[in-house]
Amino acid sequence: MERKEITNAAENQEIAAAAENTDGGRRKHLALKRAFGIISVIIFFALMAFVTVYIGKPLIDKIFGGENAAEAFKSMVADNPIKARLIYIGIQIFQVFIALIPGEVVEIAGGLAFGPIEGTGLSLLGVAIGSSIIFLLTKTLGMRFVELFVSRDRINELKFLRNGKNLEWLVFYIFFIPGTPKDLFTYVVGLTRIKLLPFLAISLIARIPSVLSSTWGGDAIISGQYTKAIIIFGTALVCSLVGLLIYNLMKKRHNEKEEEKKITE
């Protein structure tokens, strides 16, 4: 009897120790997530301060010096061609990785600074670098890394991506239609079977129309073609709303199928 009680006590201690380790792991993960959040905010404000000091102030000085705002912006980019492009690519990488800034804002800025063609190319280059970093970290560290940036509920919403039979077509469709949270998918797609190079090829090709429309609109603004810019952004907005509706219907249909499978099982 005493031996049985000792055995039960030992088992209870093991269970308690396992629970404590689990709680400790969760607390550690939560602390790490908070740290990443704080670091992201610090980097964001540091980046904004950098842009204000090295871009905003010189631009304001040029405008107050009598230059037209558009011409002042263009001349500032022309005076610092390499630095301007490196800064832009860095901002685009940061946007993909942290997603604090809407991607369209960065893309429009690319059109303002470099025109529709080069702006699209530079934007896609930054997206490719940022997406590769996220993809490789996700493949290496798994769900723990993804949960630092994406909540478990949002990850569960995207189970259809992980369980999809035609994964490559799903990835293309999601990155092609406007309105979908593409940077969120960049984290989750690393949990699927798809490899890095196919993912980059599919997602970058699919992004081209959306990025090009944003940079084209930015170029129209800097050129003073405001009616053209309104038409471009208005069309993009309508396409985004339609795309978001289709995406939500697709997600709802998949979730309903998953529930039906659970009931039949």
Phi, psi and omega in degrees: 000313179297321180296321179295319179295321178296319179297315179297321180296319179295319178296319179297322178295321179295318179296316180297319179295320179295318179296320179295320178296320179296313179298320179296320178296320179294317179296320179296317180295319179296318178297320179294321179296317178296320179298316177299320179298315180295315179298320180298317180295318179298315179297319180300311181290327176295320178295317178297321178296319179298314180297319180297314184287315188266345179240307184298310183296310177301324180294316179297319179299320179294319181295315179290342176280359175110357180280150171295143185302315181295315180294323178297319180293315180296319181292326179294320176294319180294327180287336181229064188297315182286312181300317181299318182288321178295319178298316181296314179298319178298318178297319180295320177298314179300318181298317179294318186289318185257327178062029174284330180258132176302137183301325182298326180297315180293321180294318177298319177299324177297321177292321178299316188276322191234000182087169187293321185284304180294322178300319177296316180298315180293321178297314180295326177296313178297319178297318180298316180293311180298316180296322179296317179299311181298314183300312182293321177295321178294317179296326183279314188260342175075208187301325181302320179290316181299320183291348174291335185241338184233133180291156180298325179298317179294323178296318179296329178296337185256022179299331180299332178288320182286331183260001185294137179284316179264066189299316183298318178292323177298314179300315180299314183297315182296320181277345180275315185284139178289156173095347179275148179284082188296323181292329174295317179297328181301323178288313187287327184295337176293345178273356181265184183279350186293147180267165187298306186297315175299321179298314180297315181299312183293311186290322181291318177297318181293330181284339190307310182300319181293313180295318182297321179296323180290314180292326177296318177295319177298320178294323178295322179295311183293337179271358180080012180268073190289325177297317177299317180297318179298317180297316181298309183289327177295316178296318179296322179296315179298315179298323179295317180295317178295316179298319179295322178296314179297317180299315180295322177295318179297317180294319180296317180297319179295316180297323177295320177296321178296321178294321178297321178297319180296321181292317180292330179284000000 
